Amino acid sequence: MESRLAALSELQGETLDHLAEAVAVFGTDGRLRLFNPVFADIWRLSPNALKAEPHIGEIIANCEALNADNLMSGTVPNNRLGGVYSNSLTLANDNNTFIGAIAECGAAGLSTLGQGSPCRDQYGNQFRHDIRHTTYPALVKALKAVHRHAPHARVAILGYLWILPRTEGCFDKMPVAKGDVPYLRRVQATLNDAVRRAAAVAGATYVDMSRVSEGHDACQPIGTRWIEPVLQGTNPVVVHPNALGERHLAKRTMRVLHLG
């Protein structure tokens, strides 16, 4: 599992470097974990300084200073969303609970050639327990840190798009055993509920993607799915939103925040 997560992390890093959008990923301790060159360029931050994993408070302070200078000159280096200037960041769960669940269930599914529920049989309620008792408090801590360092910002956190259908999976694309498909759905539902509750406690806006992403999971054909599967996908980063999914994430967020 550790080697699989390391390989996935390396692939994500390579993908980030080629994105046109600015991306910064922070750990639950508030320190920078990943960033791409565009993020450093837009905010005029030293890549070497960013590699030292500064705290989010330090980065916000530097960005605010630059933003003030640009407001005086009439330019703002932020991304524009629906006519409102905005910036985004990703909060990473250092425990990788959900990624771990997908990886373990995939390995278990391959061991039984898609039959039975080997992942549920082996792990039971462990993943959901970890989400409730580790991921949830970490999210609350991270969101409160964002609010503390940017008290005037309007913070939104998005729920996850459905990765699998309700019952019937697609073993040729997502190597999850038939009996583990509803099991992983329950794990993901628990994760989305943790994100929703953390947003409520921390005063952030939760953008629920559950209803709108139903029927657009990784098992669907190209043009319908919003998430790319492990196999036969078109994205270098598997089990992540594709371009269509990203558009719908943005569309839903703008509607919830009344930006469009």
C-alpha positions, 0 to 999 in steps of 0.5 A, a space after each residue: 500500500 505504501 509503495 502504491 501511495 508513493 507512486 500515486 503521489 509522484 504521478 500527482 506531482 508531475 501532473 500538477 507541474 503541467 497544469 495551467 491553474 495555480 494549485 497549492 496543497 496543505 497538510 492538516 498541520 497547515 504546512 505546504 505539501 505540494 505546489 505547482 510552478 504556476 502558484 509560485 509565479 502568480 503570487 511571486 513566491 520563491 519556489 525554494 522557500 515554498 519547498 521548505 513547507 512554510 505554514 499557510 499563515 506565512 503564505 497568506 501574509 506574503 500573498 496579502 502584501 502582494 495583493 495590497 500592492 497590486 490593488 494600488 496599481 489596479 491589478 489583482 493576481 487571483 483567479 477570476 470566478 464568476 466576476 468575483 476574484 477568488 483563490 483556491 487551495 486543497 486541504 490534504 488529509 495526511 492519513 490518506 484514509 479514503 485513498 487508502 480505502 480505495 487502494 486496499 479495496 482495489 487490491 482485495 478485489 484483484 485477489 478474488 477476481 471481483 467476487 465477494 466482499 473481501 475489503 469489507 470482510 477484512 476492514 469492516 468499520 475501520 475506514 469509517 471510524 478513521 474518518 470520524 475520529 481522525 479526518 473530521 477533527 483534522 478538517 475542523 482544525 485546518 478550516 479554522 486555521 484558514 479562517 484565523 489567518 484570513 478572517 474576511 475570506 468566504 471559505 467554501 469546501 467541496 464534497 467528493 463526486 461519487 466514485 462508484 455507482 450505488 450497487 453494480 461496479 465495473 471491475 474492468 475499470 475499477 477493480 473493486 469486488 462486487 460486494 465491496 461497491 456498496 461498502 465503498 459508497 458508505 465509506 465515501 458517504 461518511 467522508 462527505 458527511 465529515 466534510 459537511 460537519 466540519 464546514 458547519 463547525 468552522 463557519 465554512 460553506 459546504 458544497 454538496 456534490 452528492 446529488 448532482 454527481 449521481 450517475 457520473 461515477 468512474 464506471 460511466 462512459 467518456 462524456 458522462 463520467 466526471 471521475 476517471 477510473 483506474 483502468 481505461 481512463 483518459 486522465 494521468 491522475 486516476 480516481 480524480 475529476 476529469 475536465 467535465 467533472 471540474 466544470 461541474 464542480 465549478 458550476 455547482 460552487 458558483 451556484 451555491 455561493 451565488 456567484 453566477 
